[in-house]
C-alpha cells in the first residue's frame, strides 16, 4: 500500500492510499510510529484515501494515539469517510482522536 | 562517760548528731537502687537527706553547746556567790572566836549547797574547818599575830579555778583579826556532760531517727513516680542528641501515670511519622507513574510541558508533555537542577533566578531542539506566587509550526516586494520613454506599450500568486468551479508564454489531444498552476532549449507532462522544491528570479482539484513535471474550507 508523505510547514501529513487492513495496516502502523517520534506529534493522518478499516487498522491507529497521549496529544485525522467514522463511533474509539473535515483545517490546528 | 554515750547512739539510730556518721549511712542505703531512672532521683534524694541531716546536727550541736556553756557559767556564778556569802559569815564567826560555829556552818553549807568540798584553811598550819570532820587538823586558832587591821570588806571575791574533770574551786582569803593566810575553799563538780543531760541527746537522736525514717518512707513512696520522671528525662536527652530508634524512647509502664502518658505520646509520634513517610512515598510513586490524583491526570492531559522547580532550581514535577517535548524520560527529569536539562543558557539562568527568588520577571526563550526534524520550543519561566518566595514553573510549548508560518510570511513579503519591483520599474521606464518619445516615434510607442502590457500581466500574475498564497495561509482558498473549456485554456497559456520563450530562444511545443473536453475546475487557479509549471520550465532552461507540454486523457484523469531539458533538479531536492519558498541550492539559480512559491501553489491548487503534481528529473538533463487531475467527479467540485 502506498503511503504518501508530505510536509506542510512543520507538519507531516501521512496519507495511506487504500483500506487499512491486515498487513497494510501493520506496515502503516510502523511508519506512523516512526513519524510520531520524529515529528514530536506534529502530524496529520489524511484518511481520505482509506475506504474502510479492520481491527488491525483500528489497533494501529489506537496504538499511535495512545503513544501520543503521554505527551497530552491525540492523533489528528482528517477526511475520514462515513464508513470509517461509523466504525470509530461503534467501537467507542472516536474520542481518542481529533477529527477534522479537511487537511487544511487539520494542519492549521497546529498554529 | 560522755564519749561512750555518743558511740552507743550512733549505732542505734540511723542518724546521730555527728555529721560524719550521718552522711555515710544514707549513701550506703541508696547505692543498690541506682538503676534506670534512678540517677537523677537518687542524687536529689541524697542531697536532700544530707542537707536535712546536716542542718539538724548543726543546730543540735550549737544548741547543746550553748546550753552547756550557759550551764557552766551559771554554776560558776552560783559557787562564787555561795563562797561570798560563806566568807562573810565565817569572818564574823571567827572574829568572835566561834570555831565550832564555823565548823557547823561549813558542814551545813556543804550539804545544803551540794558542795563537793568546803573548808577553811590556814596556810602553813592546817585545816581549821571542813565539811568532812575527819580532815580537820587544827583545833583552834593560832596566836594572834598582831595585824588587827583585818577588816572584812563585805563580799570578798575569790579566785575561781577550774580543775580537771570540770571541778570548780573557789578560794577566798578571809580577813580575820590577828591572823594571816586564812582562806575558804569551796569546790563543786562541773556539768555532767559536754552535751548536756542524756535526755537531751536521746530526744534529739530519737527525733532525728523519726525524721529520717519519715523521709525514707516518703522516698519509697515517691520512688516509682520519680523514677518514671527520671526515665522520661533520660529519653528526652537521648532524643535531643539525635534520632532515637523507635522503642528506645519508651519507659517502663509500671512507673506510674506519667510514664504511661509519655509512652502514649511516643507511640503517637511514631505512628504519625510512619504515616507521613507512607504519604510521601505514595506521592512520589504517583508522581513517577503519572497515575493517580485528578490533578496529576489533568497535568498529563496538557499538551504543553509543565515543570515545577523548587527554591534550589531543581525540578520537583514534570508532566508527560514536558518529557516528550524535551525528549527526556520523566524519571530522569525529577530532582535534576534545571541547568542540566536546558542547554540554552538564557532560559536556564532565568529559571534559576526565578526559582531562587532573585527576580520576579517572566522569561521567554525560543530554543531549537537539535534533532533530525527541526523543532522550536518556547520555554516560559515564571515565578510561582506561594508562601515561600522561591519557586517557579517552566512551560514548554511546541511552536515550530508558528515559527514556520512566521518565517514564511516574512520570506514571502520580502520576496514579493522584490518580485513586484522589477515589473514596476520596467513599466515606469517604458512609460517614461513613451511619454518622451512615443508621440513622435510610432515604433517606439508600439514597443513600449507591448512591454508595459506584458509587465502588467506579469504583475497581475504575481499579485494573483500573492493573493492565493495569502488565501491558502488563511485557509480560505476556495475553488470556484465552473465548466472549463480545456482547448481555450491551453491556447491562452500558449499565447501568454510564447513571447517569453522566444526571447530566450527556447522552443515551446504544445502537444494537445485532437478532441478536448470540458472539465469542472476553477479556471483562474488552474491557469495559475499551469502557468507556474510551464513558466518554470522556460525559466530554468538555458537558451536554445526545448519545453514541451503534452496533454493526454488517461481514463478519468487529465494528464499534463511538461518536459524541459534545462538545468534539472537534484534527487534530494525533488520533493523539497514543492515546499513554500524553497529554492533549489543550485548555483545557477542565483541569476534567476523566483519567489519559491510557484510550485507550492501549483501543487496546492492541483491537490484541491483532487489531483497531484510529481516530478522526474536529473541534473543537467532536464525535468518532467506531471500534473494529474481528475476530469469529472465530485472531488474536483470540492472547495477548501
Interface residues (C-beta under 8 A of the other chain):
Chain A: X6 X7 X9 X10 X11 X38 X39 X40 X41 X42 X69 X70 X71 X72 X73 X101 X102 X104 X105 X107 X108 X110 X111
Chain B: X290 X300 X301 X302 X303 X304 X305 X319 X320 X321 X323 X324 X325 X371 X372 X373 X374 X375 X398 X400 X401 X402 X403 X404 X405 X408 X472 X475 X477 X575 X578 X579 X580 X640 X641
